């Protein structure tokens, strides 16, 4: 599907959802946000750049993590899912880095004013991993005070933490660095490996390749046990966990699966539906 088509679909969906929520309680949700504009650190905006206002829509919904796919074209890092959607005006700097730098400066060192947590910027490399990462590293160095940094065995937190996903060849140049402003997105196979959380702070994997349950009926006991075991193993090593390809169509199945993710203490809930996840997490906290 072309980017413009996906963006139009998301805009239509967002308007429909906003209208649906407005009838029973949008004013109450808005009042809650004014009273307590806390970030939703668990909320991950999958393919964030496909929303009408990349990054800004996610920040308006208080998300703690956003995802940008990048392609190396010359010395430019262009943001898009597919090569046919590349636009020279849609660079990583223009959509994310410049905006985040300006916001952090305005908020005296924080993405969210008054909250010192670090926004996760998950950067999914779509072109060859090593060369794309090396160019990305040069870009990130221009924003050195913005990013959490690994330097000579220590991690120095920043208002934004860049985590590199996608093409696996990025791992080689990253591991060779003694100073870097990005971290590596591992897979479940990396659980229990020698790689420390200072290199692999995040474990991401495809839900459908690891679990049969999609939210309908009871969560099989063996699969629930497996999920909780994954979380115990990751948290024991100081790592966070995210699953992609979870159900994302509004309804009881999605709510059931999201509820199980929270019960297992999964760190990031993946969605394209910003308003839907915001409302779910707010309701869960009030319950």
N, C-alpha and C positions, 0 to 999 in steps of 0.2 A: 504494500500500500504506500503511495507517495506521501511524503512528509506533510504537504499541504492538506491532503485528505485526512490524514491522522489528526492533524492539528484542528481541522474543522470539526471532526467527530468529537474530539475532546472538549472543544468549546461548547458544542451542542449538548454533550453529556453533562458538562459542568452547569450549564444554564438550567437544564432539566432537573438536576439534583438540587440546585439552589432553590428552584421553585417548589420542589417537593418538600424540602425541609422548611421553607419559609412559612408554610401554612401552620404546622403544629408548634414551632418553637424557635425560629431563627433569631427572634429578638432575645430570647433567653440565652442562646448560645453566644450572641454578640455581647450581652451583658457579662456573661462569664468571662469572655475574653478580655473585656475591659478591666474586670476585677482582678483577674489572674492570668496575665499574658505569658504563662510559663511555656517554655519550649516543649514540644513533644519529641523527646530525644529518640524514642523507638521508631518514629515514623520515617520511612524511607521512600523518597519519590523516584520510582523506577522510570527510566527514560524521561527524566525531568524536562529536558529540552523540547519535548513535544507539546508541552503546555503552551497556552497563548503567551504567557510571560515567563519564560524560563527563569528559574531560580526565584524570582519575585513571588510567583504564585505559591511556591512551596514555603517560602518564608512567611507569607501572609497567613498560611495555615499552620505555621509554627513547627515545621518539620525539622528533624535533627539530622537528616541525611538526604543528599540529592545525588543523582547519577547523571553523568555526562559522557556520551560516547565520542571519541575523537579519532580523526583521520589525519595523518601527516601528509600535507600537500606542499611540496617545497620546504620552506621553513615555517609554514603556518599550521596550526592545529585547529582544524575545522570540526565543528560539532554537528553530527548527524548520525542516524542509525545506518543508512545505506549510502553507497557512493553516489547514486543518482540524486540524492537530496542535498549534496554539498552546496554551500553558499558561501562565497568569500567573505561576506559580511558577518557570518555567524561563526566567530572564532571563540576559542576558550576564554580569551581575555575579555572580549566584548560582552559575552553572555554571563560569565562567572567571575573571573579573577578581578577585573576592574570594579565590578559592582560590590564584591565582597570586601575588597580593600577600602572602598569609600565608606561602606556601611560600618566596618570595624573601626575606622577612624572616627566616624560620627558618634559611635556608641562607646568611645573611650576604651577600645580593646576587646569588644565583644560583638559577636554577630547579633545576639539578642541582648538588648540593653538590660543590665542588671543581672545577667546570667553568665557565669564564667565557663560553662561547658563548651566543648569544641564541636562545631558543625562538621560532619563527615562529608567530604567531597569525593565520591567514588568515581574514578575516571577509568572508563572502559576503553581500552586500546583496540581499535578495529584494524589498523594497518600493522605491518611487521613490528614485533614488540620491542626489540632492542633499539632500533633506530628511532622509533617513535618515542620511547621513554627518554632517550638521551636528549632529544629536542624538548620534550616536556620538562625535563630537569632544568634546562636552560631557562625556560619560561618561568618555572617556579622560583628560581633564584632571584628574579626581579621583584618578587613579592616575599622576600625572606622573612619579614616580621609577621607575615600573615599565617604561616604554616607551622604546625607541629614539626619539630626537627629532631632527627637522630644524628648525634655527633659523638663519635669515638666511644660508643658503648652506652651512651645515656640518651634518654628521650626528654626533650624540652617541649612541654605543651604549648600550643598556640590556639588562636580562636578558630582555626580551620585545620582539619586533618585530611590530607590527601591520601587516598588508598587506591592502588593501581590494580585494575582487574583486566579481563580480556586476554589478549595475546600473551601466552605464557612465556615467551622468550624475553619479556621485560625483566624476568627474575634475575638473569645472569648479570647485567650491568648494575642492577640494584644491590645485589649481594656484594659486589666488589667495592661499593662506596663506603667510606668511613664517615662521610657527612651526606645526608640526603634529607629532602623535604617531602618525602612520600614513603608509603608503606605498602606492603604486598597483600593482596586479597587471596587467601588460601582456599583450599577445597577440603571436604571432609577427609580426604586421603592424607591431608597434612596434620590432622589431629594426632598428637603423640609423636610427631616427627621432631627432629633436632632444632627446627626453626623456632626461635623464641618469639614471644609477643612483640618484642621491639622491632621485629621484621615482619611478622605475620600477625597483626592485631585483630584481623577479621577473617572468619571462615564463612564463605558463601557457597551454596550448592543448590541444585535443582530439586525442588520438593518432589516432583513426579518421578524422579529416578531413585528416590530413597523411601518413599511412602506411597501406599496404594490409596489411602484415605483422602477424600476430597471434600470432607465436611458433611456428607450425608450419612445419617445413621450414627451409630456409636463409633468412636475412635477405637480401633482394635487395641486391646491391652498390650500386645507385644510391640505395636508401633508407638504407643504412648511411652512405654518403657524405653524404647530405642531413642526417642526424641529427648527424654529427660537424661538419658545416659550421655548423649551428645553434648547437652548443655553442661552437665557436670564436668565432663572432660575438658571442654573449652574454657569454662570459667576457672577451673583449677590452674590453667596455664595463663590466665589473664587475657583470654581471647574472647571476642564477641562473635555472634552468629547471625547470619541472614539466610533466608531461603527465597529463591525466586521461583516463578512458575506456580505460585499458590493461586487458588481461585480468586478472581478479582471482580466477579459480577455480583452486584449488590443482592443480598438475599440471605436466608438462614444458613446455607452451607458455608458461605464466606465468614459469617459471624461466628459460626461454630469453630471453624478452623482458626480464625484469629484469636478466639477465646482460649483455645488449646495452646497456641503459641505464647500468649501472655502467661498462662498457667505454668508453662515450662521455663519461663524467664528467657525466651528468645529475645535477643537484643534489638533487632530491627524487623519491623513488619513491612513487607514490600507491597507497594500499590501504585496504580495509575490514578486512583480515585482519591484526590487530596481531601476533598470535603468529607467523603465517606469515612476515611480512616480518622480524620480529625474528630468527627462526631462520635465514632466508636470509642476512641481512646478517652475522650472527655466523659462519655457515659460510663465507661468502665471505671474511671477514677472516682466518679460520684457514687457508684453503686456500693 
